[in-house]
Amino acid sequence: MYTVLIYGWCKIGRIEMAERFLRDMVEQGFEPNVVTYNVLLNGICRRASLHPEERFDRTIRNADRVFDEMQKRGIDPDVTSFSIVLHVYSRAHKPQLSLDKLRMMKEKGICPTAVTYTSVVKCLCSCGRLEDAEELLNETVKSGVSPCAAAYNCFFKEYRGRKDADGALKFFRKMKSDGLCMPTMHTYNILIGIFLKINRMGILKEIWNDMKEYWGGTRFGFLYNVSSWVM
């Protein structure tokens, strides 16, 4: 019951009330669990403004305070706890902090999920560290976790920002040859936009045909995302 109420206050951005209900919960003799703390942690982190730097620092201090309280109560943070904080680091473009936190969770024996890895990959890509991001993608696979299309899309967005069509094409073909996940419509939209802008019609036709092969027979039919047609 208390966890639901804490979630409700967090959802509307009333973190002080959520913390008050957590204190009441403990005073009434109810023991919070990792889910309760993750709800509070998510409320603190997800909608927090991270700029300027002082707001990021405040958010991380508040998150660390939750981790400290969990430790005092003998509650171990889980993969969700770490993933929430990693999402903050990613949003704030803190690649080294992201890598350090990822290493810390693995040292604690917590196995990252595809979502966890994607947050760090996104951070590395958006900061221009594509080689580190690709190394982490390889580590994801070696650890037995299948990367999701969202992780690959981070690379394509960075290639788009760099106007590096050849790099995008090479990485797309690697994605296809690895066969670890299927490109999404968003993947194709990014790629089509890249090659339309530089008039690489041969490559564009290859990607277009590939998109039809994957999506033409699905419930989407041939009604592709409108941005693919007009980009």
PEJOGI-V676947 format. One line per field, one symbol per residue. ss: DSSP state (h for helix, s for strand, l for the rest). phi: phi as a letter, one per 30 degrees, with the letter a starting at -180 (. if undefined). burial: 1 if it has 24 or more other ideal C-beta (glycine too) atoms within 12 Angstrom, else 0. A space follows every 10 residues. Layout:
ss: ???
phi: ???
burial: ???
This chain:
ss: lhhhhhhhhh hlllhhhhhh hhhhhhhlll lllhhhhhhh hhhhhlllll llhhhhhhhh hhhhhhhhhh hhllllllhh hhhhhhhhhh hlllhhhhhh hhhhhhhlll lllhhhhhhh hhhhhhlllh hhhhhhhhhh hhllllllhh hhhhhhhhhh hhllhhhhhh hhhhhhhhll llllhhhhhh hhhhhhhlll hhhhhhhhhh hhhhhlllll lllllhhhhh l
phi: .dddddeddd dcicdddddd ddddedddic ddcddedddd ddddcdcddc bdedddeddd ddddddedde ddcicdecdd eddddddded ddhcdddddd ddddddddic ddcededded eeddddcicd ddddddddde dddjcddcde dddddddddd ddhcdddddd ddddedddid adecededdd dddddddchc dddedddddd ddddcdccdd hcddeedddc d
burial: 0110111011 0000100110 1100100000 0111011111 1111110101 0000010011 0110011011 0000001111 1111111111 1111101110 1100110001 0111111111 1111111011 0111011011 0000101111 1111111111 0000101110 1100110000 1011111111 1111110000 0011001101 1000100000 0001000100 0
